Amino acid sequence: MDRLMLQSPIGRLCIEADGAGLTRLYLPGEALPEAPSPLLEEAARQLTDYFARRRTCFSLPIHPMGTPFQQGVWRQLRAIPYGKTLSYGHVARLLGRPGAARAVGGACHANPLLILIPCHRVVGSTGALTGFGAGLAVKKALLELEGGPGSPGNYPTDPEGAPMRPDPG
C-alpha cells in the first residue's frame, strides 16, 4: 500500500492507495507511516484545494472495499453536490430501498474514504447532524466549509424535507 500524510484544518490525514485507486483516508490519530506515490501526491493536492475552497469535487480513482450495498451507497454519496445535504432516508429511496435509512447510515459509518466519498453531506430526516466517523464537530466543520457559517437546519430542504445547503457563490 502507498500512503501519504497531509496536514488539513481537521488535523493530519493519511491517504492510502493500492494499484487500482484510493482505498482509505485515515483521520487524525489513526494514520500509518507515509509511503507516497504520484496518486497520493495528487490526492493530497486535491484535498488541499478542497480545504482552501478551490475544489468542489475530486477526480481521483478510488477503490474502497465494502459490500455491494455499501458500494451502492458510496456511489450515491459521490453524486451529492458540494454544498448540499440529503437525508439518510432520501439516499435509501434513491437506491430503491426506501426502508433502508439505517443501513445507509451503517454504510456511511463504514466509509473508508471520508471527504472523498462525502458522507458528511448526509443528515438526519429533521436536518440534525447525526453520526460521523470523525465526530460531529468535524462533520459540522466540513459542511460549513462547503456552505459557509450556519447550521444545516437553516438551509432549504431536499425533496424529502432534509436541509440542503445553497450553492456556494
N, C-alpha and C positions, 0 to 999 in steps of 0.2 A: 504494500500500500504506500502511496505517496501521501505526504502530509505537509501542510504549510500553516504557519501561525500568522494571525492577522490581529492587530490591535484595532478595536472598534469602540464606539461610545458605550457599549454594554459590557466591555471587558475583552479579554484576549480570547479569540476564537481559533479553532483548529479545523481546517478544511481537509477532507480526506478523499482520495480518488483511487479507483482501480483502472485497468486498461480500458474499460468501457465508458467511464464517466465518474462524476462525483458520487460518493457513497454515503458521506456523513459530514455534518457540520457539528463539531463539538463546541459546547458552550463553556464559558469561563469556569475553571475548576475541574474540568473533565478532559482537557486536551492532552494529546500524546506528543512525543517528540517530533520535531519537524523533519520532513523528508520531501522538500519541494520538487515540483515538476512544472513544465510550461502550463499545463492545465490548471494547477493550483495557483500559480502566479497570476493567471488570467482571472480565476475566481476571486482572488484577493483584490485585484484591480476593480472588478465589477462590484464587489461588496463595499469597497472603499468609496466608489462612486455613488452607490446606493445610500450609504450613510451621509454623504455630502449632498444628497438630493440632486445628483446629476444623472441618476439612472432610476428608471421606474420598472424595469423588467430585466431578467437575466437571460443571456444567450450562451448557456453552458450545457454541455452534455451531462446528464445526471443518470445515475444507476442505483437508486435506493432499493434496498432489499425489503420485501414485505409480501403479505398475502395478496391474492388477486383483488380482494375487496379494498385493502389498503392502497394498492396501486391505483385503483379506480378513483378513490377519494383524492389521492395526491394529484392525479391528473386534473381533477375538477378544481382543486385548490389553485393550481397554477393558472387556471382560467379566470380567477377573481382578479379584476383590475387593481392596480396600485391605487391606494386611497379609498378603496371600497371595502365593505364588510358584508358578509352573508351569515345567516343563522345556520346552525348545525342541521336543523330540520329542512331548510331550503336546499342545502347541499345534498341531503339524503334524497329529496324529491328529484333533484336534477339527475341523480344516479338511478332513478326509477325504483328507489327503495324508501318510500315515504315513512315507514315506521322505524327507520334505522338511524335516527338522530344520535342516539347514544353510541352506536357503532362508529358513526362518523367522528364523534369525539374521541373514541378509542384509537381510530386511525390517525387523528391529529396528534394524539399523545405519543404514538409510535413513530411519528415523522422523524427520520434521521437527518433531514436537511432543512432545519428551521431557517426561516427567512427566504431561502431559495425556493422552497415549497411553502408558500405563505399561510401556514395555519393560524398565524396571528390575526388574519383577516376573518376568522370565523368566531362569531359571538353567540351568546345565548338568545333564545327566542324573544326575550324582552330587551335585548340590546346590552345586557350585562356582560362584562368581561368575565369569562369563565376559563378554567384550566389552561395552562401553557407550561411547557416543559421547563422554560427558563424563569417561570414565575410571572404573576400578573403585572408587576411593575415593569418588566421588560416588554410584555405584550402591549401595555399602555404606551410605553415609550416608542415602540415601533409604529403603532397606529398614529401617534402624534407626529412622528417623523414624516409619515406619509400624508397626513392631512392637516397638520397644524395643531395648535393647542385646543383643548376641549376634551370632553368625554364622548365616547361613541354614542351615548344616548341623545346627544344634541344634533345628530345628523339625520338627513332624510332616510326613509326606510326602503328596503328592498321589497319586491312584490309580496313577500310573506310577513312583512312587518318588522324585520330586523333592521337596525340602523345601517345606513350606508354613508360613507364619508364623501364629501364633494370632491370632484376632480381638482387636483392642485393647479392653481393658476393657469 
